[in-house]
Amino acid sequence: MSDHAPITVDVLIFEEHIQTIKCSLIKNSKEKHHFVNKLINFIKSLETDSIQNITTLEEVVHLLTNNTNRIWHKY
């Protein structure tokens, strides 16, 4: 016998068209090195502990997308 109650969570996923773009960096180039380092540092700085609802999740995803694009265009 357990004193724990089971919890069920339903996550609704809606179909949505997402535009995709393919870009590339030259292998072992300085630009690739800088891009990867900047992106890793940005991802580490994201505050994912505070994601408690869909609105906050969407904000974090948009922040990640915008900064990834900004970093990409820089390098």
FIKOLZA-1660 file (N, C-alpha, C; in steps of 0.1 Angstrom, whole numbers, plus 5000, padded with zeros to 4 digits):
% residues 75
   i   px   py   pz ch aa at
   1 5008 4988 5000  A  M  N
   1 5000 5000 5000  A  M CA
   1 5009 5012 5000  A  M  C
   2 5005 5022 4992  A  S  N
   2 5013 5034 4991  A  S CA
   2 5005 5046 4996  A  S  C
   3 5012 5056 5001  A  D  N
   3 5005 5068 5005  A  D CA
   3 5007 5080 4995  A  D  C
   4 5010 5076 4983  A  H  N
   4 5012 5086 4972  A  H CA
   4 5000 5085 4962  A  H  C
   5 4996 5096 4957  A  A  N
   5 4985 5096 4947  A  A CA
   5 4990 5098 4934  A  A  C
   6 4986 5090 4924  A  P  N
   6 4991 5092 4910  A  P CA
   6 4986 5105 4904  A  P  C
   7 4995 5112 4896  A  I  N
   7 4991 5124 4890  A  I CA
   7 4992 5122 4874  A  I  C
   8 4982 5127 4867  A  T  N
   8 4982 5126 4853  A  T CA
   8 4982 5140 4847  A  T  C
   9 4990 5143 4837  A  V  N
   9 4991 5156 4831  A  V CA
   9 4989 5154 4816  A  V  C
  10 4979 5162 4810  A  D  N
  10 4977 5162 4796  A  D CA
  10 4983 5174 4790  A  D  C
  11 4991 5173 4779  A  V  N
  11 4997 5184 4772  A  V CA
  11 4991 5184 4758  A  V  C
  12 4985 5195 4755  A  L  N
  12 4979 5196 4742  A  L CA
  12 4989 5202 4732  A  L  C
  13 4991 5196 4721  A  I  N
  13 5000 5200 4711  A  I CA
  13 4992 5203 4698  A  I  C
  14 4993 5216 4693  A  F  N
  14 4985 5220 4682  A  F CA
  14 4995 5220 4670  A  F  C
  15 4990 5215 4658  A  E  N
  15 4998 5215 4646  A  E CA
  15 4999 5230 4641  A  E  C
  16 5012 5233 4638  A  E  N
  16 5015 5247 4634  A  E CA
  16 5026 5247 4624  A  E  C
  17 5024 5255 4613  A  H  N
  17 5035 5256 4603  A  H CA
  17 5047 5264 4609  A  H  C
  18 5058 5259 4608  A  I  N
  18 5070 5266 4613  A  I CA
  18 5080 5267 4602  A  I  C
  19 5084 5279 4598  A  Q  N
  19 5093 5281 4587  A  Q CA
  19 5107 5276 4591  A  Q  C
  20 5113 5269 4583  A  T  N
  20 5127 5264 4586  A  T CA
  20 5137 5270 4576  A  T  C
  21 5149 5272 4580  A  I  N
  21 5159 5277 4572  A  I CA
  21 5172 5269 4575  A  I  C
  22 5179 5266 4564  A  K  N
  22 5192 5259 4566  A  K CA
  22 5203 5269 4564  A  K  C
  23 5212 5269 4574  A  C  N
  23 5224 5277 4573  A  C CA
  23 5236 5269 4577  A  C  C
  24 5248 5273 4574  A  S  N
  24 5259 5266 4578  A  S CA
  24 5271 5275 4581  A  S  C
  25 5280 5269 4588  A  L  N
  25 5293 5276 4591  A  L CA
  25 5304 5266 4587  A  L  C
  26 5315 5272 4583  A  I  N
  26 5327 5263 4579  A  I CA
  26 5332 5256 4591  A  I  C
  27 5334 5243 4589  A  K  N
  27 5339 5234 4600  A  K CA
  27 5353 5239 4605  A  K  C
  28 5354 5240 4618  A  N  N
  28 5367 5244 4625  A  N CA
  28 5370 5258 4622  A  N  C
  29 5361 5267 4618  A  S  N
  29 5364 5281 4615  A  S CA
  29 5363 5289 4628  A  S  C
  30 5369 5301 4629  A  K  N
  30 5368 5309 4640  A  K CA
  30 5353 5313 4643  A  K  C
  31 5346 5316 4631  A  E  N
  31 5332 5320 4632  A  E CA
  31 5324 5309 4639  A  E  C
  32 5326 5296 4635  A  K  N
  32 5319 5285 4641  A  K CA
  32 5322 5284 4656  A  K  C
  33 5335 5286 4659  A  H  N
  33 5339 5285 4673  A  H CA
  33 5332 5296 4682  A  H  C
  34 5332 5308 4677  A  H  N
  34 5326 5319 4684  A  H CA
  34 5311 5318 4685  A  H  C
  35 5305 5313 4674  A  F  N
  35 5290 5311 4674  A  F CA
  35 5286 5301 4685  A  F  C
  36 5293 5290 4685  A  V  N
  36 5290 5279 4694  A  V CA
  36 5292 5283 4708  A  V  C
  37 5303 5290 4711  A  N  N
  37 5306 5295 4725  A  N CA
  37 5295 5305 4729  A  N  C
  38 5292 5314 4721  A  K  N
  38 5282 5324 4725  A  K CA
  38 5268 5318 4727  A  K  C
  39 5265 5308 4718  A  L  N
  39 5252 5302 4720  A  L CA
  39 5251 5293 4733  A  L  C
  40 5262 5286 4736  A  I  N
  40 5263 5278 4748  A  I CA
  40 5261 5287 4760  A  I  C
  41 5268 5298 4760  A  N  N
  41 5268 5308 4772  A  N CA
  41 5254 5313 4773  A  N  C
  42 5247 5316 4762  A  F  N
  42 5234 5322 4763  A  F CA
  42 5224 5311 4768  A  F  C
  43 5225 5299 4763  A  I  N
  43 5216 5288 4768  A  I CA
  43 5218 5286 4783  A  I  C
  44 5231 5286 4787  A  K  N
  44 5233 5285 4802  A  K CA
  44 5227 5296 4810  A  K  C
  45 5225 5307 4804  A  S  N
  45 5220 5319 4812  A  S CA
  45 5205 5319 4813  A  S  C
  46 5198 5311 4805  A  L  N
  46 5183 5310 4805  A  L CA
  46 5178 5305 4819  A  L  C
  47 5169 5312 4824  A  E  N
  47 5163 5308 4837  A  E CA
  47 5151 5299 4834  A  E  C
  48 5154 5286 4833  A  T  N
  48 5144 5276 4830  A  T CA
  48 5137 5271 4843  A  T  C
  49 5142 5274 4855  A  D  N
  49 5136 5270 4867  A  D CA
  49 5123 5278 4870  A  D  C
  50 5121 5289 4864  A  S  N
  50 5109 5297 4866  A  S CA
  50 5098 5294 4856  A  S  C
  51 5100 5284 4847  A  I  N
  51 5089 5281 4838  A  I CA
  51 5079 5273 4845  A  I  C
  52 5067 5279 4847  A  Q  N
  52 5056 5273 4855  A  Q CA
  52 5043 5273 4847  A  Q  C
  53 5043 5279 4835  A  N  N
  53 5031 5279 4827  A  N CA
  53 5035 5281 4812  A  N  C
  54 5025 5280 4804  A  I  N
  54 5027 5280 4789  A  I CA
  54 5032 5294 4785  A  I  C
  55 5027 5305 4791  A  T  N
  55 5032 5318 4787  A  T CA
  55 5047 5320 4790  A  T  C
  56 5051 5316 4801  A  T  N
  56 5065 5317 4805  A  T CA
  56 5074 5308 4795  A  T  C
  57 5069 5296 4792  A  L  N
  57 5076 5287 4783  A  L CA
  57 5077 5294 4769  A  L  C
  58 5066 5300 4764  A  E  N
  58 5067 5307 4751  A  E CA
  58 5076 5318 4752  A  E  C
  59 5077 5326 4762  A  E  N
  59 5086 5337 4764  A  E CA
  59 5101 5332 4763  A  E  C
  60 5104 5321 4770  A  V  N
  60 5117 5315 4770  A  V CA
  60 5121 5310 4756  A  V  C
  61 5111 5304 4749  A  V  N
  61 5114 5299 4735  A  V CA
  61 5116 5310 4726  A  V  C
  62 5108 5321 4727  A  H  N
  62 5110 5333 4718  A  H CA
  62 5124 5339 4721  A  H  C
  63 5128 5340 4734  A  L  N
  63 5140 5346 4737  A  L CA
  63 5152 5338 4731  A  L  C
  64 5151 5324 4732  A  L  N
  64 5161 5316 4727  A  L CA
  64 5162 5317 4711  A  L  C
  65 5150 5318 4705  A  T  N
  65 5150 5319 4690  A  T CA
  65 5156 5333 4686  A  T  C
  66 5152 5343 4692  A  N  N
  66 5157 5357 4689  A  N CA
  66 5172 5358 4691  A  N  C
  67 5176 5353 4702  A  N  N
  67 5191 5354 4705  A  N CA
  67 5199 5344 4696  A  N  C
  68 5194 5333 4693  A  T  N
  68 5201 5324 4684  A  T CA
  68 5202 5331 4670  A  T  C
  69 5192 5337 4665  A  N  N
  69 5193 5344 4653  A  N CA
  69 5202 5356 4653  A  N  C
  70 5202 5363 4664  A  R  N
  70 5211 5375 4666  A  R CA
  70 5226 5370 4666  A  R  C
  71 5228 5359 4673  A  I  N
  71 5242 5354 4674  A  I CA
  71 5246 5349 4660  A  I  C
  72 5237 5342 4654  A  W  N
  72 5240 5336 4640  A  W CA
  72 5244 5347 4631  A  W  C
  73 5236 5358 4630  A  H  N
  73 5239 5369 4621  A  H CA
  73 5252 5377 4624  A  H  C
  74 5256 5376 4637  A  K  N
  74 5268 5382 4641  A  K CA
  74 5280 5374 4635  A  K  C
  75 5279 5361 4635  A  Y  N
  75 5290 5353 4630  A  Y CA
  75 5288 5346 4617  A  Y  C
% end
